Amino acid sequence: MTSVTVNLNSIIKLTDEQFYQLCRDNPDVNFERNPQGELIIMPPTGGGTGKRNIEIAAELVI
């Protein structure tokens, strides 16, 4: 899956607080913002990514 970039700058410029609230109101969606203020909707990570992340975390703890 690929991410989707949405440019809302001509309609609204999200403040940090508005972006934070958007993320809080949509916990099942992974949002990011780039330096241009565009909203990036990230796909969920798959099982392989989650497994690798936990392996890395375990290495850091051990």
DSSP file (Angstrom, degrees, kcal/mol; ACC not computed):
  #  RESIDUE AA STRUCTURE BP1 BP2  ACC     N-H-->O    O-->H-N    N-H-->O    O-->H-N    TCO  KAPPA ALPHA  PHI   PSI    X-CA   Y-CA   Z-CA
    1    1 A M              0   0    0      0, 0.0     2,-0.3     0, 0.0    41,-0.0   0.000 360.0 360.0 360.0 150.3    0.0    0.0    0.0
    2    2 A T        -     0   0    0     40,-0.1     2,-0.1     1,-0.0     0, 0.0  -0.789 360.0-105.4-115.9 160.8    1.2    3.5   -0.6
    3    3 A S        -     0   0    0     -2,-0.3     2,-0.5    39,-0.1    39,-0.2  -0.403  25.8-135.9 -79.7 161.4    0.6    6.7    1.3
    4    4 A V  E     -A   41   0A   0     37,-2.1    37,-3.3    -2,-0.1     2,-0.5  -0.983  11.3-153.2-120.1 128.3   -1.8    9.5    0.0
    5    5 A T  E     -A   40   0A   0     -2,-0.5     2,-0.5    35,-0.2    35,-0.2  -0.896   9.8-169.3-104.9 127.8   -0.8   13.1    0.2
    6    6 A V  E     -A   39   0A   0     33,-3.5    33,-2.6    -2,-0.5     2,-0.8  -0.969  10.8-153.2-119.2 125.0   -3.5   15.7    0.5
    7    7 A N        +     0   0    0     -2,-0.5     3,-0.2    31,-0.2    31,-0.1  -0.858  25.9 161.0 -99.9 105.9   -2.8   19.4    0.0
    8    8 A L    >>  +     0   0    0     -2,-0.8     4,-3.3    29,-0.3     3,-2.0   0.297  40.6 110.7-102.5   6.6   -5.4   21.4    2.0
    9    9 A N  T 34 S+     0   0    0      1,-0.3    -1,-0.1     2,-0.2    -2,-0.0   0.782  73.9  55.5 -58.1 -30.6   -3.3   24.6    2.1
   10   10 A S  T 34 S+     0   0    0     -3,-0.2    -1,-0.3     1,-0.1     3,-0.1   0.698 120.7  31.4 -74.8 -16.6   -5.7   26.5   -0.3
   11   11 A I  T <4 S-     0   0    0     -3,-2.0     2,-0.3     1,-0.4    -2,-0.2   0.822 133.1  -8.5-103.6 -48.4   -8.6   25.7    2.1
   12   12 A I     <  -     0   0    0     -4,-3.3     2,-0.7     2,-0.0    -1,-0.4  -0.993  49.4-142.0-153.9 143.1   -7.1   25.6    5.6
   13   13 A K        -     0   0    0     -2,-0.3     2,-0.2    -3,-0.1    -4,-0.1  -0.941  31.7-136.3-107.2 110.2   -3.6   25.7    7.2
   14   14 A L        -     0   0    0     -2,-0.7     2,-0.1    23,-0.3    -2,-0.0  -0.453  11.7-142.1 -69.9 130.5   -3.8   23.3   10.1
   15   15 A T     >  -     0   0    0     -2,-0.2     4,-2.6     1,-0.1     5,-0.2  -0.389  31.4-102.8 -77.7 168.8   -2.2   24.5   13.3
   16   16 A D  H  > S+     0   0    0      1,-0.2     4,-2.5     2,-0.2     5,-0.2   0.903 125.1  50.8 -59.2 -40.3   -0.2   22.0   15.4
   17   17 A E  H  > S+     0   0    0      2,-0.2     4,-2.4     1,-0.2    -1,-0.2   0.905 110.5  48.1 -65.5 -41.7   -3.2   21.9   17.8
   18   18 A Q  H  > S+     0   0    0      2,-0.2     4,-2.5     1,-0.2    -2,-0.2   0.903 112.5  48.9 -65.7 -40.8   -5.7   21.2   15.0
   19   19 A F  H  X S+     0   0    0     -4,-2.6     4,-2.3     2,-0.2    -2,-0.2   0.924 111.2  50.2 -63.8 -43.3   -3.4   18.5   13.5
   20   20 A Y  H  X S+     0   0    0     -4,-2.5     4,-2.3    -5,-0.2    -2,-0.2   0.921 111.6  48.1 -59.2 -44.9   -3.1   16.9   17.0
   21   21 A Q  H  X S+     0   0    0     -4,-2.4     4,-2.5     2,-0.2    -1,-0.2   0.885 108.5  54.3 -65.2 -38.8   -6.9   17.0   17.4
   22   22 A L  H  X S+     0   0    0     -4,-2.5     4,-0.9     1,-0.2    -1,-0.2   0.922 110.6  46.6 -58.6 -44.9   -7.4   15.5   14.0
   23   23 A C  H >< S+     0   0    0     -4,-2.3     3,-0.5     1,-0.2     6,-0.2   0.903 112.8  49.2 -64.5 -41.4   -5.1   12.6   15.0
   24   24 A R  H 3< S+     0   0    0     -4,-2.3    -2,-0.2     1,-0.2    -1,-0.2   0.865 110.5  50.6 -65.7 -36.5   -6.9   12.2   18.3
   25   25 A D  H 3< S+     0   0    0     -4,-2.5    -1,-0.2     1,-0.3    -2,-0.2   0.649 117.1  40.8 -76.5 -14.6  -10.3   12.1   16.6
   26   26 A N    X<  +     0   0    0     -4,-0.9     3,-1.9    -3,-0.5    -1,-0.3  -0.558  65.0 163.3-132.1  67.1   -9.1    9.5   14.1
   27   27 A P  T 3  S+     0   0    0      0, 0.0    -1,-0.1     0, 0.0    -2,-0.1   0.696  73.7  58.8 -65.1 -18.5   -7.0    7.0   16.1
   28   28 A D  T 3  S+     0   0    0      2,-0.0     2,-0.4    16,-0.0    -5,-0.0   0.473  95.2  76.3 -88.3  -1.2   -7.3    4.3   13.4
   29   29 A V  S <  S-     0   0    0     -3,-1.9     2,-0.8    -6,-0.2    -3,-0.1  -0.922  74.1-139.7-114.2 134.8   -5.7    6.5   10.7
   30   30 A N  E     -B   42   0A   0     12,-0.8    12,-3.5    -2,-0.4     2,-0.3  -0.823  27.9-176.1 -95.2 107.5   -1.9    7.3   10.6
   31   31 A F  E     +B   41   0A   0     -2,-0.8     2,-0.3    10,-0.2    10,-0.2  -0.770   9.0 172.4-102.5 147.6   -1.4   10.9    9.7
   32   32 A E  E     -B   40   0A   0      8,-2.1     8,-3.5    -2,-0.3     2,-0.4  -0.942  18.7-143.9-139.5 162.9    1.8   12.8    9.1
   33   33 A R  E     -B   39   0A   0     -2,-0.3     6,-0.2     6,-0.2   -28,-0.0  -0.992  10.8-145.6-128.0 140.8    2.6   16.3    7.8
   34   34 A N    >   -     0   0    0      4,-1.7     3,-2.4    -2,-0.4     6,-0.0  -0.481  39.1 -92.6 -94.8 173.0    5.4   17.3    5.6
   35   35 A P  T 3  S+     0   0    0      0, 0.0    -1,-0.1     0, 0.0    -2,-0.0   0.739 125.5  60.2 -59.3 -22.6    7.4   20.6    5.8
   36   36 A Q  T 3  S-     0   0    0      2,-0.1   -27,-0.1     1,-0.0    -3,-0.0   0.482 118.6-111.0 -82.6  -2.0    5.0   22.1    3.2
   37   37 A G    <   +     0   0    0     -3,-2.4   -29,-0.3     1,-0.3   -23,-0.3   0.525  67.3 148.6  85.6   6.4    2.0   21.5    5.5
   38   38 A E        -     0   0    0    -31,-0.1    -4,-1.7   -30,-0.1     2,-0.5  -0.487  48.6-121.9 -74.7 145.0    0.5   18.7    3.3
   39   39 A L  E     -AB   6  33A   0    -33,-2.6   -33,-3.5    -6,-0.2     2,-0.5  -0.757  24.0-160.9 -89.5 127.4   -1.4   16.0    5.1
   40   40 A I  E     -AB   5  32A   0     -8,-3.5    -8,-2.1    -2,-0.5     2,-0.7  -0.946   5.0-155.2-113.0 123.7    0.0   12.5    4.5
   41   41 A I  E     -AB   4  31A   0    -37,-3.3   -37,-2.1    -2,-0.5   -10,-0.2  -0.879  17.5-155.3-100.6 113.1   -2.3    9.5    5.2
   42   42 A M  E     - B   0  30A   0    -12,-3.5   -12,-0.8    -2,-0.7   -39,-0.1  -0.653  13.4-120.5 -92.9 141.2   -0.1    6.5    5.8
   43   43 A P        -     0   0    0      0, 0.0   -40,-0.1     0, 0.0     3,-0.1  -0.422  40.8 -94.1 -71.9 155.1   -1.2    2.9    5.3
   44   44 A P        -     0   0    0      0, 0.0     2,-0.1     0, 0.0   -15,-0.0  -0.362  44.8-104.6 -65.9 149.9   -1.1    0.7    8.4
   45   45 A T        -     0   0    0      1,-0.1     2,-0.1    -3,-0.1    -3,-0.0  -0.452  36.9-123.7 -72.9 150.8    2.0   -1.4    8.9
   46   46 A G     >  -     0   0    0     -2,-0.1     4,-2.2    -3,-0.1     5,-0.2  -0.257  29.3 -93.2 -87.1 178.0    1.8   -5.0    8.0
   47   47 A G  H  > S+     0   0    0      1,-0.2     4,-2.3     2,-0.2     5,-0.2   0.850 123.3  55.4 -61.4 -36.4    2.5   -8.0   10.2
   48   48 A G  H  > S+     0   0    0      2,-0.2     4,-2.2     1,-0.2    -1,-0.2   0.900 108.4  47.5 -65.4 -40.6    6.1   -8.3    8.9
   49   49 A T  H  > S+     0   0    0      2,-0.2     4,-2.6     1,-0.2    -2,-0.2   0.925 112.1  49.7 -66.4 -44.6    6.9   -4.7    9.9
   50   50 A G  H  X S+     0   0    0     -4,-2.2     4,-2.0     1,-0.2    -2,-0.2   0.898 110.8  50.2 -61.0 -41.0    5.3   -5.1   13.3
   51   51 A K  H  X S+     0   0    0     -4,-2.3     4,-1.8     1,-0.2    -1,-0.2   0.918 111.8  47.4 -64.1 -43.5    7.3   -8.3   13.9
   52   52 A R  H  X S+     0   0    0     -4,-2.2     4,-2.2     1,-0.2    -2,-0.2   0.895 109.7  53.6 -65.4 -40.2   10.6   -6.6   12.9
   53   53 A N  H  X S+     0   0    0     -4,-2.6     4,-2.4     1,-0.2    -1,-0.2   0.893 108.8  48.8 -62.0 -40.0    9.8   -3.6   15.1
   54   54 A I  H  X S+     0   0    0     -4,-2.0     4,-2.4     2,-0.2    -1,-0.2   0.859 109.2  53.0 -69.9 -34.1    9.3   -5.8   18.1
   55   55 A E  H  X S+     0   0    0     -4,-1.8     4,-1.9     2,-0.2    -2,-0.2   0.910 110.4  47.3 -65.0 -41.3   12.6   -7.6   17.4
   56   56 A I  H  X S+     0   0    0     -4,-2.2     4,-1.9     2,-0.2    -2,-0.2   0.926 112.1  50.1 -64.2 -44.9   14.4   -4.3   17.3
   57   57 A A  H  X S+     0   0    0     -4,-2.4     4,-1.6     1,-0.2    -2,-0.2   0.898 109.1  51.9 -61.9 -40.5   12.8   -3.2   20.5
   58   58 A A  H  X S+     0   0    0     -4,-2.4     4,-2.4     1,-0.2    -1,-0.2   0.893 107.5  52.4 -63.7 -39.6   13.8   -6.4   22.2
   59   59 A E  H  < S+     0   0    0     -4,-1.9    -1,-0.2     1,-0.2    -2,-0.2   0.879 108.1  51.6 -63.0 -37.5   17.4   -6.0   21.1
   60   60 A L  H  < S+     0   0    0     -4,-1.9    -1,-0.2     1,-0.2    -2,-0.2   0.846 113.2  44.4 -67.9 -33.4   17.4   -2.5   22.6
   61   61 A V  H  <        0   0    0     -4,-1.6    -2,-0.2     1,-0.2    -1,-0.2   0.873 360.0 360.0 -79.2 -38.5   16.1   -3.8   26.0
   62   62 A I     <        0   0    0     -4,-2.4    -1,-0.2    -5,-0.2    -2,-0.2   0.481 360.0 360.0 -75.8 360.0   18.3   -6.8   26.2
